């Protein structure tokens, strides 16, 4: 276990709880990667692209037409999504088709929607 110097000026009141949470806390690198993943979801255009890909794989031209955006803008966002491993692509001749990388992405969205729609 990594021991960290306590820089907090407060005293631990519930040491058993603090120890339990510390033992279950993911590694710092994993938390960083998770934060980076959620940053990718912080853009409405990328959210719209992912929602389109929930329905069907699509090429850049069709996504651009659907979202009334330029192919260049869509390509840029797809590059970000690809780097985050949220989308994958396949080539058919000169056309590149994009789709969700796996079912986990839809699950993340479904849970997010349930959360924001709770009253």
Buried (B, 14 or more C-beta within 10 A) or exposed (E): EEEEEEEEEEEEEEEEEEEEEEEEEEEEEEEEEEEEEEEBBEEEBBBBBBEBBEEEBBBBEBBBEEBEBEEEBBEEBBEBBBEBEBBBBEEEEEEBBBBBBEEEBBEBBEEEEEEEEEE
